[in-house]
Amino acid sequence: MGRQSPRRTTCRRMSKQGLKSQMLANPITIARWMIVTGIAGLLVIAALASWFLRDQIYQTFQDPGEPFQTYAPPDGVDYAQADAWYAAHEFADPDEPAVFFIHPTTYSGGSNWNADLGKESANRAVTEVALPNYAAPFARSGALFAPRYRQAALYAFMNNREDSVQARLFAYQDIERAFAQFLIETGDARPIILAGVGQGGFHALGLLLNQIAEAPDLHNRLVAAYVIDSPVPLDLFAGPLAPIPPCETAEDVRCVHAYSHARPDEADRIRILTERTMSWRPNGDLSFVEGRGLLCVNPVLGARTSEYASARQHRGGVAAEGLPLDTTPAPIPGQTGAQCADGVLFIEEPRHRDLQRPHRLAEDFREPPFNLFYEDLRLDVAQRTFALTSILQEERRWAPPLGPVEEIEEAPVVPIPDRRDF
């Protein structure tokens, strides 16, 4: 009863085969099937191409579409006014150091080569992300000064067009004006700490070359200059930066502490850091960093060395987004090993999710919303600040230096007449 008759099975099989033969025999059906298959294949190819070229597509949409030479930049600010600063803290005592911090890129572009200072999203990224993560470690050792400036757009760092270079140099002019006011506010005897991250590191290096290296009084008061995630070519130290050497050990002061970090598997980021980035030349121009050698000071060890620092030595990273500057976040230690090689600080993937890079467009050109070496930097700058403060206090006890030697002309000897001759 429940068995199907052989005839029905045969008929059903013949019916399917007949239908298939009929479809294959119908050229219209074949054409439709090929069109649908082709469209589906093209959509898959387009999706894959969009994924692999997503940064290039994003870059295209961020292009201001106007040459910098005819571009009217946003209005600047007067750095003598309080509203020109994200932070301008008061000093607790006459010897407290002053920290000049330059924030990284927070404006992507699209309509301007340089950010409008009223751009709310860019400003919020500074106050809620950049300052609590990157400025706070230095602010623990001194009064923080962080200027607003017409930063070059992220787009200007994703390529090396002449317009992009001009946008970077335009932003640097704001930093020079802010630094001049910073020196007025801090006086001529207070220790100073210079720190910049990403684009801010590029501008900090410019200040070292153009403002500090040739000013012995400023160089004498420099705790250290921290240039983070902006390559520092070694040829500068054989030229204009000769007075301000790299920080060879954790005890050095009046030196440059710099590193740019990447994981070994981040081939594109490594290529950007070692080949495609442009930095300052000894003559004040910009050129590519490829072939110039790069400075790498291991932040875990506080020294310029190729020695490997294990994760056990890592003092801690912090994801401090949204925290007030006066809040001390709890660091997450033991997250990564670190080793300098070929001018790059190679790191391991942190285990904690809060310290892993997000998957954003153009991520290789951005600073992550956390500081992987927060606690390492905080302790490093504290140690160097104490060392320089002690040196300056000792130097003040010394006798003032002798003035220049004065030449005295020999006076002719005129004999006194003897009275007996009269």
ABEGO torsion letter per residue (X at the ends): XABBBAAAAAAAAAAAAAAAAAAAABAAAAAAAAAAAAAAAAAAAAAAAAAAAAAAAAAAAABAGBBAAABBBBBBBBAABAAABABBBBBABAABBBBBBBBBBABAEGABABBBAABAAAAAAAAAAAAAAAAAAAAAABBBBBBBBBBBBAAAAABABAAAAAAAAAAAAAAAAAAAAAAAAAEAABBBBBBBBEAAAAAAAAAAAAAAAABAAAAAABABBBBBGBBBBAAAAABAAAABBBBABAABBGBBBBBBBBBAABAAAAAAAAAABBBBBAAGBBBBABGAEBBBBBAAAGBBBABBBBAAABAEBBBABGBBAABBBBBBBGABBBBBBGGBBBBBBBABAAABBBBBBGAAABBBABBAAAAAAAAAAAAAAAAAAAAAAAAAABBBBBBBBBBBBBBBBBBBBBAAAX
